[in-house]
Amino acid sequence: MHTAQSFHHKTNPYIVNQINIASPQQLIMKVYDFAIVHCQKNDMVKTNEALQVLINALNFDDPSAKDISVGLFKLYQFCQEQMRKNNPQVVLNILTELRDTWKESLNNMR
């Protein structure tokens, strides 16, 4: 059984700090990066966990975000299904494109 103290010793303090100071937009970027790395490793479980985090971050309540959220929801579900069908290249292409678009959007916000 892991205690909070044993967990603390296993974590990289630099990464913990990066997560703690990241904006919500930067955190989404980190989730995309995580998903892409694990997709490249053909790790279905971790890729699908990251996709679930992205699904959970969608905003269906704001009318201005609802349409894009619905579209991304369907795309993320498709990616999860493709990982289960052992089609990581399809998922990698989609996630890479989404990540690049997200990065461009973040850069334009600055």
Backbone torsions as a table, in degrees:
resi	resn	phi	psi	omega
1	MET	NA	136.5	-178.8
2	HIS	-93.5	132.1	173.6
3	THR	-98.0	168.1	177.9
4	ALA	-59.1	-36.6	-179.0
5	GLN	-68.9	-42.5	179.6
6	SER	-67.7	-33.9	176.1
7	PHE	-63.9	-42.4	-178.7
8	HIS	-58.7	-38.0	-178.8
9	HIS	-71.4	-21.6	-178.2
10	LYS	-92.3	-11.8	-177.4
11	THR	-90.9	150.5	177.4
12	ASN	-85.1	116.2	-176.7
13	PRO	-59.3	-31.9	178.5
14	TYR	-63.4	-45.4	-179.5
15	ILE	-66.6	-42.7	178.3
16	VAL	-58.3	-43.9	179.1
17	ASN	-63.9	-42.7	179.1
18	GLN	-60.6	-38.8	178.9
19	ILE	-70.6	-41.4	-178.1
20	ASN	-64.8	-31.7	-177.3
21	ILE	-98.5	-3.7	-176.9
22	ALA	-73.8	145.7	173.0
23	SER	-74.3	163.6	176.2
24	PRO	-55.5	-37.5	179.4
25	GLN	-66.1	-39.7	178.2
26	GLN	-68.3	-33.7	177.2
27	LEU	-64.6	-39.6	176.7
28	ILE	-61.2	-41.2	178.1
29	MET	-60.8	-41.7	178.8
30	LYS	-64.4	-36.5	177.9
31	VAL	-66.9	-42.7	175.5
32	TYR	-58.5	-46.2	179.9
33	ASP	-58.8	-44.9	179.1
34	PHE	-60.4	-46.4	-179.3
35	ALA	-62.3	-41.8	-178.8
36	ILE	-65.0	-45.7	179.6
37	VAL	-58.7	-45.2	-177.4
38	HIS	-76.4	-26.2	173.1
39	CYS	-66.7	-42.1	177.3
40	GLN	-61.2	-30.4	177.9
41	LYS	-85.1	0.0	-177.0
42	ASN	58.1	37.6	178.2
43	ASP	-94.1	93.7	-175.8
44	MET	-60.7	-42.8	-174.9
45	VAL	-62.9	-51.9	-177.2
46	LYS	-69.2	-36.0	176.8
47	THR	-63.6	-45.3	-179.1
48	ASN	-69.8	-30.9	174.4
49	GLU	-64.4	-43.0	178.1
50	ALA	-64.4	-41.3	177.1
51	LEU	-62.1	-36.4	177.7
52	GLN	-66.8	-36.4	175.5
53	VAL	-62.1	-42.3	177.8
54	LEU	-63.9	-40.3	176.9
55	ILE	-61.9	-45.0	-178.5
56	ASN	-64.7	-23.0	-179.3
57	ALA	-83.9	-9.0	-178.6
58	LEU	-67.4	149.0	-177.9
59	ASN	-113.6	103.8	179.1
60	PHE	-94.2	-8.9	-176.2
61	ASP	-83.4	-33.6	-178.9
62	ASP	-80.1	117.8	-178.1
63	PRO	-56.0	-31.5	-179.0
64	SER	-75.7	-16.0	-178.9
65	ALA	-108.1	-9.6	-172.0
66	LYS	-60.9	-47.8	-177.0
67	ASP	-60.9	-45.9	179.8
68	ILE	-66.7	-36.4	179.2
69	SER	-64.6	-41.3	178.5
70	VAL	-63.4	-44.5	179.4
71	GLY	-62.5	-44.7	178.8
72	LEU	-66.7	-37.9	177.6
73	PHE	-56.3	-48.1	-180.0
74	LYS	-63.9	-39.7	179.6
75	LEU	-67.3	-43.2	177.9
76	TYR	-63.7	-41.1	177.4
77	GLN	-63.6	-40.8	176.7
78	PHE	-59.4	-43.5	179.4
79	CYS	-62.7	-42.9	178.1
80	GLN	-60.5	-42.8	179.3
81	GLU	-63.9	-41.9	179.7
82	GLN	-65.5	-35.8	175.7
83	MET	-64.9	-41.2	178.3
84	ARG	-63.9	-29.8	178.7
85	LYS	-88.0	7.7	178.7
86	ASN	62.0	45.9	175.3
87	ASN	-117.7	61.6	-174.6
88	PRO	-65.4	-27.1	-178.5
89	GLN	-65.8	-37.9	176.2
90	VAL	-60.5	-47.1	-178.9
91	VAL	-65.5	-42.8	179.8
92	LEU	-59.3	-43.0	179.0
93	ASN	-61.6	-44.9	-179.0
94	ILE	-66.4	-47.8	-178.1
95	LEU	-64.4	-38.4	179.3
96	THR	-64.4	-43.8	178.6
97	GLU	-63.6	-44.1	178.9
98	LEU	-64.2	-42.6	179.6
99	ARG	-62.6	-44.2	179.8
100	ASP	-62.7	-40.2	177.4
101	THR	-64.8	-43.3	178.5
102	TRP	-61.8	-43.1	179.4
103	LYS	-62.5	-44.1	178.7
104	GLU	-61.6	-41.8	179.1
105	SER	-63.2	-43.2	178.0
106	LEU	-61.9	-42.1	179.7
107	ASN	-63.8	-35.6	179.5
108	ASN	-72.9	-22.3	179.0
109	MET	-75.4	-20.0	-176.2
110	ARG	-79.7	NA	NA
